[in-house]
Each structure stands twice: as C-alpha cells, then as structure tokens.
Amino acid sequence: MPKGTLVIISAPSGTGKSTICRKLLQKRKDLRYSISCTTREPRTGEKHAKHYFFLTKEEFKRKIARNEFLEWAVVHDHYYGTPRSFIESTVKSGLNIVLAIDIQGAAAIHRKMPDAILVFVAPPSIESLRERLTARRDPSESVAKRLANSKNEMSAAKNYDYLVVNDDLEKAVHHIDCIITAESLRVARQE
C-alpha cells in the first residue's frame, strides 16, 4: 500500500486556510484533517474535538512533558500543538492528511517529516486580509497583532513547496486538490 501524504497548509491568520481545508475534506475521501490542540478560547461556532482540542495551559504542558506533540509553539500568546500519534498513524495507513498550521509549526514538522508537502496560502493583498480579519469580529488589538505578524509570515512563503493565492476560494481549493493528487502519484510514495 502506498504511504499517505502529509500536506501542511500555512497562511496568515484570516487568509482562509480553515475554509480551504474544510472544502478539501468534502471533496476528497482519501483525506483526513489533523485537529490541533490550543489554549486559546473557542471562537463563536467552534467546537471541542472538531475544530481544535481546547485545553488549559496546565493540560497542554502535561502533554508537552509526555512528548505527545509532533510540534508545539506559542503563537499570538496562546499554545498550539500537533498531536503526534494521529499524524504518524494516518500517513502510515496510506491516507492523506491535511494540517493547517503556522509557519513555526510547519518548519518543525518538516524537519521531522521531510517528505511532507508545504503549501503556503497568501491573501490577494494586505488590505483584503485586514477586511477578512475585521469581518471575523476579532478584537481590534488582535487584528492589529495578526496584521503585524502577517508580514513575517508572508516572508516565509519562499520556504514552501507551493504558493497558492486565495483570491478565489474555489480556484484555491482546486489548486491544492491538484497538488495533493500529483504528490500522491510520486514514484517515491509507491511501493
């Protein structure tokens, strides 16, 4: 059985990576989603174990001590981590997995799993990113912090395998769907 492909999607906050992942999961039966852990509060409509595993800082630190994360980091003043066992078992089983994660986490995972595919999703412009963040109704200080961080995140795009601009959601989803198909057909992934 061919080995699965880990596809890591990074983007500045508000660029649409979660929406893209949702649409990819609806489209592809061979794709699973890695649910990250976080210490931030849930946004309106987010559910525990569906969007994130929402943990207290104490719970998160216990998982760090038990080496249960493939990677973890503090981003925007909150802890985020990727559960190790789910990623490793899914790829080994031959299924593809998509992971939406920040640039720090993507780099950490890529060092441990160099055959992971890195896809950077960029907004069409900083102004459109500002509009998206404001429409999400995040507090204004959070919007300002995320916009400031987006400059550093955008500069990291050169370290990724692919760059997809999300100026049209369906087109962005289609492009990443094509990337997953092409990568799963690589000779190196076949037995």
N, C-alpha and C positions, 0 to 999 in steps of 0.2 A: 504494500500500500504506500502511495506517495506521502511524504511528510507534508503537513499543513504549512501554511504561510502566515507569519505574523506581520500584520500591516499596522504600522504606527502612524497615526494622524496627529499632527500638531498644527496649531494656529493661534493667533492672538485671540484672547477672550472676546466672544461676540462675533466671530467670523463665520460660525455655522457648523463647526466640526461635529457637535452632537446631533444636529439635524441631518447632516450628511450620513453619519453612522446609522441613524435610525432608518433612513431610506435605503441604504445598502443592505441592511438586515432584512428589510421587506422584500428586496429584490433577489437576494442570494440565499439559497437553502443550505449552502456549504459554509456559511459564515456565522461565527459566534462573536459576541461582544464581551470584552473584559470589563467588568464593573470594578471601578477603583474605590478605594477607601478614602474618606476625608473627615476632617474635624470641623469643616465649615457647616453652618446651618443650612438646612434644605431651602431651596427657593420654592416659590409657590408652584404646586403641582408635582414636585419631585417626591419620589417615594424611596424609602429604605430598601435596599437589595434589588431595586430596579434601575435607578439612576446612579446611585452610589450606595456604598455601605457607610452610613453616617455613624461615626464613632466619637467618643470623648477623647481628649488628649491622653488620658491615662490608658484607655483601651488601646489606642494607637501605639503608644510607647511600649506596651507589653508585647504587641505583635512585632515591633522592631527587635526587641530583645530576643524573641523566639525565631528570628530570621524568616518571618513569614512573607516578607515583601521581596519582589524581584528588584524593586527600586522604591525609594520614597524621598520626599523633599518637602520643604516648606515653601509654599507659593502664595503670594498675596496674604501673608500672615496666617495661613492655615496649612496643616499637614495633609499631604496626598500620598497615596501609595498604591502599588500594583501587586495584588496577591499572586505569589509565585506559583502555587500548585495548579491553579486553573489554566494559566498560560502554558505551562510545560505539558500538562496532560492533554490539552486541546490540540496543540501542534503535533504532539506525538501520535495522536489518534488519526491524523490525516485531515482534520478540519482546518479551515482558515479562521483566523481570529483578527478582529479589528480592535484597536486600542486608541482612544482619544486621550492624549497626554501632552503635557507641556514640554518645552524643549530640553529642560534639565533631565526629566524622566526619560525622554526619548534617547538622549545620549547615553544615559546609564544603562538602559536596556540593550541598546545597540552594542555596547561594549561587551555585554554578557551573551548576546544573541546576534552575532554579526550578519546572519542571513535574514534578519528582519528587514522589511521594506519600509523606508521612511518617506512619508508623503507630507509635504507642507502645504497647508491651505491658506492662501492670502486673501485679504479683503480687496475689493477693487480700488479703494482709496482709504486714507485715514479718516476723511470726512464721513464716508459711508459706515466705517467702523464706529465712529462717535454716535451716529444716528442709531445704529443697531444696539449699542450699549445703553443709550438713553431710553430707547423703546422698551428694553427689558425691565426698566424701572429699578435698576440698581441705584443705591445711594450715590449722590454726586461725587463724594470723595472716592468711592470705589471706581466710578467711571474714570475719574482723573488718574487714579493709580494704574488702572488697566490700560489706558491710552499711553501713559508714560512707559509702561512695561512693553507695549507692543513694538516700540522702536527696536529694542534689544531682540525681541522675538523675531521680527522681520529680518534682522541681520543674520539670524541663524539659518535662514532658508537655504543658503549656499551649501550647508552640510547635509542636505536631504537628497534622496534619490530622485524625487519628483516634486514639481511645483504646480499646484492647481489653483487658479484664481476663482473664487466663488462670486462671480458677478451674475451668474445664472445658476440657481440651485440644481436644476435637472441636468444641466451640462456638467457641472462639477461632479455630481453623483455618477454620471455616465463615464467620465474620465477615470475616476477612481475604480469603478467597476472593471473597466478595461485593463487598468494596471494590475488588479488582483488576478484577472484571468491570465494575462501574459506572464506574470510572475509564477503562477501555479503550474504553468507549462514548461518552465525552465527544466532543462535536462538534469541539472543538479538536484532538483526536487523529486525526481522519479527514482524508482528502484531499479 
